[in-house]
Amino acid sequence: MTTEATGREDSPAADLRVLRPEDWDQWYDTLLRAFGGAGESEEERALWRGLTLCERSLGAWDGGELVGTAGAFDFRLTVPGGASVPAAGVTMVGVVATHRRRGVLTSMMRRQLDDVRDWGEPLAVLTASEAAIYGRFGYGAATFGLTAEIDTSRVRLSVPAGTDDVRLRYASPVDLLDLCEGLYARKVPLRAGMLARRPGWEQLGVLDPEGERGGASPLQCVIAERGGEVVGYVRFRVRPEWTDTGHNGQVELQDLVAVDAVSEAALWRFLFGIDLTTSLKVRGRPLDEAWQYLVSDIRRCLLRVRDGLYVRLVDVGAALEARTYQAPVDVVLEVEDAFCPWNSGRWRLTGDAKGASCVRTEDAADLALSVRELGAAYLGGVSLASLAAAGRVRELRQGALGEASMGFGSAVAPWLPHGF
Ligand SMILES: CC(=O)SCCNC(=O)CCNC(=O)[C@H](O)C(C)(C)COP(=O)(O)OP(=O)(O)OC[C@H]1O[C@@H](n2cnc3c(N)ncnc32)[C@H](O)[C@@H]1OP(=O)(O)O
């Protein structure tokens, strides 16, 4: 059989089999080989071994040789409106270099999306090693992360009233893990793109292999308390540097979680003020994070934006019904989906801030777009109007674009806190 999306034969250079637990080491070594062959700490390997769901993972075999890997976590993803929606977390994808560009990835994506549909999960999500790979399979970049290098020797932070009521103390990252995870869980329903973490995943936040610190300190943790209650935490490292003119150390933020504006400001003020450091590096933070509105000089923060979570609607009707819409929408979408043709055709979406319905229709279409654009717009971080300006969404009824674009939007930027 030939797939319409790729024009490739659907029987590539390998057979696909569900991963057997006893093959995990070989499977994981194949993945590392596809990523260039560098080793990994025992600590990290053990974590991923524990998190792998073998029954949801695939190996691609060429005779007796394992040449490709792909896994799928069973996540629940927060969507606009706060619902927690089942989403396959596509992960650990690799094809060894001897077998590249022969359709092995395509065959794994084909099988995986069929499986996700059978499992009844309306979404598949991933973070991409390279941005060019997954659009052809219907994934759209839906969240973005902010990277900044803040010159803390020059940039000042103005904090809101009440910040001084927050007390900070050092804690062991590992000892207070459950407490920190509880705070994280409180934030999950509040921002689309966040993942409800199952037990085990919290370990990702305190992974600290000595060989991978590259001259930085071990992971450190500071807790924020107010009125005897823990209201936030930050995990970070310090990379000391001494030059002829004195100290020039860097603070590297890993995680920061706080329950309100003053606890958050207290933690940022702490990061800005660590002695013997002159810069603060942050990666993959929310686009709308509050610290940007507290700094004296945003230009000296060197902001950059990078793609984060890619979303694929596996079941268009169920996915669009699972979220809410911040303004009323009533539109017919003409969806094109070459890789998962069961989604193609016309869908009437009606919804508002309380709920939504999305059903097949024969009515005339108001907007035409591919499933990739729907994935990009799904979490409210990429506007349908912007995609239309790029020619990727077509407005077929005047007014429909503005209505849909407003409805799909989100007051809070969607964000994925960590990779997987
Ligand atoms: C979610 C995650 O785990 S992301 C991690 C992905 N893995 C990696 O980056 C590890 C290193 N790379 C690899 O293992 C492999 O090169 C993969 C998995 C990216 C691609 O596997 P392959 O089996 O070579 O892909 P396949 O032959 O099915 O290619 C399908 C199409 O994608 C294109 N493609 C594949 N990889 C890339 C890439 N890195 N950049 C751009 N296009 C790509 C191919 O050219 C082909 O296009 P065509 O159909 O128009 O000819």
The ligand as an ORCA input file, in Angstrom:
! r2SCAN-3c Opt
* xyz 0 1
  C       9.416     12.636     19.753
  C      10.847     12.287     19.619
  O      11.311     11.350     20.166
  S      11.825     13.302     18.628
  C      13.307     12.372     18.314
  C      13.497     12.014     16.862
  N      14.753     11.282     16.750
  C      15.936     11.829     16.404
  O      16.032     13.025     16.105
  C      17.145     10.928     16.426
  C      17.977     11.071     15.132
  N      17.198     10.875     13.902
  C      16.548      9.724     13.631
  O      16.511      8.796     14.419
  C      15.847      9.604     12.277
  O      16.577     10.343     11.331
  C      14.378     10.115     12.288
  C      13.587      9.332     13.325
  C      14.316     11.602     12.610
  C      13.797      9.912     10.876
  O      13.662      8.526     10.627
  P      13.630      7.960      9.103
  O      13.267      6.515      9.197
  O      14.857      8.349      8.416
  O      12.400      8.781      8.497
  P      11.567      8.379      7.176
  O      12.440      7.655      6.219
  O      10.292      7.707      7.560
  O      11.248      9.836      6.625
  C       9.954     10.323      6.400
  C      10.036     11.695      5.816
  O      10.533     12.603      6.802
  C      11.666     13.287      6.318
  N      12.588     13.430      7.431
  C      13.029     12.456      8.250
  N      13.857     12.966      9.176
  C      13.949     14.273      8.920
  C      14.676     15.336      9.534
  N      15.484     15.106     10.589
  N      14.523     16.589      9.046
  C      13.709     16.796      7.978
  N      12.991     15.824      7.366
  C      13.122     14.592      7.836
  C      12.243     12.376      5.256
  O      13.036     13.099      4.347
  C      10.995     11.827      4.628
  O      10.454     12.806      3.765
  P       9.774     12.395      2.347
  O       8.698     11.419      2.690
  O       9.296     13.680      1.824
  O      10.873     11.759      1.578
*
